[in-house]
Structures are given as structure tokens and as C-alpha cells.
């Protein structure tokens, strides 16, 4: 048990050997041990070629089931996944008329003010975008973000959050593309006040004279969370079908040899199929 704990807590400096080469060796060893052991058992029983076809087809059938589970369930394990959906900051403006995205210019009139729950989801990206991220040890990041203008999240406050666009296309109606979902967050820098020791901090107030007040325009990136499982499922189905087809052809050849007439061979005896 202590060995597993030590392996999980092992840190150290990463290199080409660890984790790249070790990871490749682990994958190769897993294929040889698990898939190779099954093939070895089948090969000694039904022959090398037929054993390969059976083990290969069984593996592809298992991959079809596994990829189907990856698509239909939200597994917390490190399964085959793509990029999750997230908000991405596109532009910081002081006036919405300067927005590069046309929908953002009229979002106050044509858009909708979102609920507190959705505003909190957007604010997570706003905090990460507007605040200078610090490296480990408290040191400031060497290359701050493009829109990072604050040192702490307490230096600003969000006022309103608007959204416009977004869609849920129905593939049965031949709808395969999404309408971009755009969000605009209005924020302002708060007035820096000194609070006497022991007293609660006052309600934050916007600093109307600050140059850091404005709007942050974001666009929803839908990501590709289920694209890799779909690709794995498609490849597995094709290879599974190829394996079944190869087994079917082999069975037809054996049946044809078994039903061959006695004069089909030079010595006048029927040829009996042998294991391959």
C-alpha cells in the first residue's frame, strides 16, 4: 500500500523519460500483456490466424461498447474527451459601439439580462481574464493576459451581464450549426477605501473617474468534448465490421472445402479443412 501512495505523491522534475517515454512503455506493455495474452491462448487452441481474427474482433466489439459509454455518460475518469465548453474573452471596450462583434453593439436593447446563476458562470471567466494571474510562490506572471488590468478580484465589480444569440439545432431538421452565443459584462473599478480595524468593509462603490471601467465581450466556445469518443466509436465500428466479415469469409471457405466432391483432390479423396 505504501508503494502506491509513494507513486501518487512522486513529484520531481519532468523530463523526456518521465512521463513521455515511461507513458509509451506503459501503453505498449499493457497491449502486450492484456491483448497478447488472450491472443496467445486462442492461438494455441484454434491456430494463429483464426486466433488473431477472434481476438481482434472481440477487442473491437469491446471498444464499440466502451466508446458508446464514453459518449452517453459523464465519466469522472480520464477517458477519451475533447475540449470542454467555456467562455472566451474577445474584446474589452469602453463603449459598445466599438465592439467588433455586431451583436454586441445592440445587446442592451436586443439581448437579455441573464440570471444570477448564469452571471456567476460568466464571471468565472471574467475574473480570470481581468486579473493578473500569479505564478506559484506569489510571483506575478511573466506575461499577463491581454485584458488583465487588476491585481485582485476585489478591485472591481460586475454590474450587469447580457447575452444574445445561442441556439439548439435539431439534426432531424437538417440543422447542424449553432448560432454564436455572445455575452457582455459591464464592470467598474471600485473606490479604494481604508477600513478601520474591527469594522466591516463598506459596500463597494464604482469609481466613475477610472479608465478601467468598461465592457468585456465574450463568446461561448462549445468545445469538442464528445468528438474524440465519436471518432473512436466510428473507427471501432468499421474495424469490428471488418473482423466479422473476415470471420464470415473464413467460415464460408471452410464450408466450401467440406462440401467439395471426392475428385476435387489429385488422390481422389475429399480435402478436409485444417486449422490455420
N, C-alpha and C positions, 0 to 999 in steps of 0.2 A: 504493500500500500504506500509506503514511504517513497518508493521509486516513482510511482505515478504522480505523487504530489511534487516531487522534485522536478519531474519532467514538465509539469504545468507551470512551475514557478521559475523555470530556467529562462534567464534573460540574456544578457551579454550582447556583444556587438554582432549585428547581422553581416553576413558575407555571402560570397557566391556559393560556398559549400553549404551553409546553413542560412536560409532554408531552401535555396534553389535546387542544388544537386541532391540533397537529402530528400526533398519532396519528390523529385523524379524517381529516385531509387525506391522510395516507399510505394509509389504507384506501380512501378514495374514488378516489385516483389509481391504486391497484392494480386496483380493479374496472374503471375506465375503460380502463386500458392493456391488461390481460390479457384480461378478458372482452369489452370493447368492440372490441378489435382482431379477435378471432375473429368476432364478430357482423358487423363491417364487411366482412370477407372473404366470409362467407356471404351477406350481404345483396346484395352486388354480383353474386353468382353465381346465387342461386336466388330472390331477392326479399326484401323487408324482412320480411314476415310469416313466411314459411317459414324465413328465416334466423334470426329470433328464436326460433321453436319448436325448431329444430335445436340452436342454441347453448344455449338454456335447458335442454333435455332432456339434452344432453351434460354440462352443468355439474352438474345434479342427479345424474346417474349417477356422475360423479366423486365427488361428495360422499357418495354411498352407500358407495362403496369406501373413501373416506378415513375416514368415521365408523366403519366396520367395523374398520379398523386401529386407530383410537383406543380401541375397546372391547377388542380382543383382544390388544394389545401394550402393554408398559410403555415408552412412548417417553420419553426424557430431554428432548425438546424441549418448547417452550412450546405444547403442544397444548391442545385443549379439555379441561379437567379440573375436577373439583369439589373438595370439601374432603377431604383425606386422613384416614384413621382415626387417632385419637390418644386418649390418656388425658386425662381432665379431672378435676381435684380437686373434690370435692363438699363435704367437711366435715373439720374437724380436731377430734378428741375425745381426751380423756384416758382415757375408759372407753368400751368398745364398746357398753355398754348405752345410751349416749346417742346412738347413731347413728340418723340419720333413715331410712336405708335398712334395711328389716327384715333382708335377707340378711346385712348386715354385722355384725349383733349376734351371730350364731351362726357366723361364718365360720371361727373357730378349730376348732370341732367338726365342722361340716358341709362346710367348704371344703377346699381342697388347698393345700399349700405348693408354690410354683412353683419351677422350676429356676433356676439362676444366670443363664441367658440371658434368660429372661422377666423375672426380677427386675431385670436391668440395663435392660431396655426401660422398665419402670415407674419405675425410679429416675431416668431422664432427666426425666420429668415431675415427680417428687418434688423434685429439685434445683431445677428452675425455679420450683416453687411455694413452697418453704420459704425460698429465699434471696432477699434483696432484690436486685432487678435494678438494675444500674448503667447509666447512660446513657453515651454516647460521651464520652471525656475523663476517665472515672473518677468522675464525679459521681453521687451517689445519685439514683435515680429519684424524680420528684416525687410519684408516687402508688404506693407499694409495694403488692404483692399482698395479697389478703385474708388469706392464711395465711403470709406471709413473716415469719419470726421470727429468721432467722440472717443474718449478713453474708457468710459464706463457707461453702462446701460442706464445709470441714474442721471446722466447728464442731459437726457432728452426724454420726451414723452410722445406717444402717438395719440392723435386726436380722433380721426375718423378713417375708416377703411372702406373702400368701394371696390366692387367687382363688376365686370362686364364680360359678356361672351360666355364661352363654355357650351358644351353640347354632349348628348349621349346618342351617338349614331346607332342605328339599327341595321346590322348587316343584311337582314332579310329584306330590307327596303333598298338594298344596294348603297348603303351609306357606310363608307369606310374611313372617312376623315373626321377629325374633331375641329370644332371652332375654337380658336385660341382663347383661353381664359386669362384675362388681364386684371390685375389688382393695382390700386393706387392707395398708398398710405400717406396721409398727411401727418407730419411730425414737427416738433419745435424744440428748441433748446430751452431748458428750464433755467430760471434765475438761481444763481448760486447764492445761497443764504447760509449764514453761520447760525447753528442751533446751539443754545447754551446747554451745558452738560446736565443731563437728567430730564430734559424736556423732550416731548415727542416732536418729530420733524413736521413742519407745516405742509399743507397741500402744495404740490408743485405748481408753479406758475410759468407760463411761457414768457420768454424774453423776446419781445416784439422787435428789438433792435438787432438781434443776432443774424448773421449771414448764413447760419447753418439751418435755418428754417426752410421747409420746402416739402416736396412730394417725392416719394420713392416709387417708381413704376416697376412692377414685377409681372412676370409671365409664368404661367404654370407649365412646367415640363412634365409631361405624362410618363416619361421614362420608358423603360423596356423590361419591366420586371418579369413578365411571362414569355418574352421572346425566346430566350435560351431553352426553357422547357419545351416550347412548341417545336423548335428546331430539333431537339433531341428526340421528341416523340415522332416527328416525321421521318427522321433518319432510321429510328428503331423499327418503325412500321415497314419501311422499304426493305431493310435487311431481314426482318422477320419473314416477310413475304418471299424474299429470295431463298431463305433457308427452307421454308416449307415447299417451295417449288422444286428445289434441288432434291429434297427427300421424296417428293412425289415422282419426279422423273426416275430416280433410282428404283423406286418400287415398281414402276411400270417396266423398267428394263428387266428386273428380276422375274416379274410375271411373264414377260415375253420369252425369256430364256426357259422358264419352267414349262411353258406350253409349246415349246419348239418340237417338231417331229423328230423321230429317231434318226432319220437320214440327214439331219442338219449338220452332223459332225462327220469327219472323214472316216472314223472307225465304225460308223453306223449306230452309235449309242447316243441317247439324248444327253445334252450337256446340262449339268446341274450347276446352278449359280453358287459361287463360293463367296465367303465373307471377304470384304475389302478392307 
